[in-house]
Amino acid sequence: MYTTLKSGLDDILRPIAAHLERVDAAIGEQLRTGVPLIDESSIHLFTNKGKMIRASLIILASGMRGRIPEGIIDIAAAAEIVHAATLIHDDIIDNAEMRRGDVAVSRRWGNKVAVLVGDHMYTRALEVAVRDDNYDLFPELVRATADMVKGELLQIEYSNMERITAERYFEIIELKTARFLGACAKLGAIKAGLPAAEADALKRFGVHLGFAFQIVDDTLDCIGDERSTGKDSGNDYLDAKATLPLINALEAASGPGRDELVRMCAQPAPEHWPAVREAIRVSGALARCLDIAREYARRAVGEIDGFPDSECKRIILRLSDFLLERAY
């Protein structure tokens, strides 16, 4: 599972592999309490290593104008812990059974433990930012974490297909995904002591990349290439999540066909997915979504044009291309 995606990422990130291994170790150190229930449930999601895109962005952004600073590892680990905590809480909301190829925390230990261990992970990560000598890190991480929670609540509020619009969709993914990736890039810049203007440029880079990343993810969910996504298609539809391909298909539909599509979306069921997917395909929504993702990726790259050539810049550009091109 995730073989194609992970192998491609591993190749791109090989120059910082040693840093990412240290991030792995730091995650365990930051989460360890000595209480078996807490330790086992909080580290569970890291047993099968994730893509570590957020940690990588922090590390790479910190090296855009020189050596990667020593203190970056703990900050990168904290960001991965925050992200994992959101996944644990998402799995409770979605009643998910699996995550990263293993049983979800909420399935193995129950919702009560999952809620509390997610809260524990948030507090441990924020504690790391508080302890750091650079006091600009903590508010940046707090804002990004709060935005993800707001995004999740917005997604719940606008899950009704009659209420969701493309504008609302972009607002949701900005809060849930894009701003956190932007914050990660800025955290690396802050830790490296880069000028404020450059830190802000890196944050904008991360935000644009986050939009592209999420749109591609949502498009892949409709394509259903398990080699690229590690999952079957239609998960977002079955979870009643209105993503951009489905919104575009609804906007393109009319008459009885649209009414039927709305009905199938209002009552998601596995037997309806083939018809919904076909409606998305014939509407041309997939191609439009990938065009939008390309535009966000182009904007992202434009934000870092002013940085000199370096290994970190080359890696971050390759990473941007990969996160977009995995759709093909």
Secondary structure, DSSP 8 states (H G I E B T S, - for coil): --HHHHHHHHHHTGGGHHHHHHHHHHHHHHH--S-HHHHHHHHGGGSS----HHHHHHHHHHTTTSS--TTHHHHHHHHHHHHHHHHHHHHHHHT-SEETTEE-HHHHH-HHHHHHHHHHHHHHHHHHHHHSS-TTHHHHHHHHHHHHHHHHHHHHHT-STTT--HHHHHHHHIIIIIHHHHHHHHHHHHHHT--HHHHHHHHHHHHHHHHHHHHHHHHHHHH--HHHHSS-TTHHHHTT---HHHHHHHHH--HHHHHHHHHHHHS--GGGHHHHHHHHHHTTHHHHHHHHHHHHHHHHHHHTTTS---HHHHHHHHHHHHHHHTT-
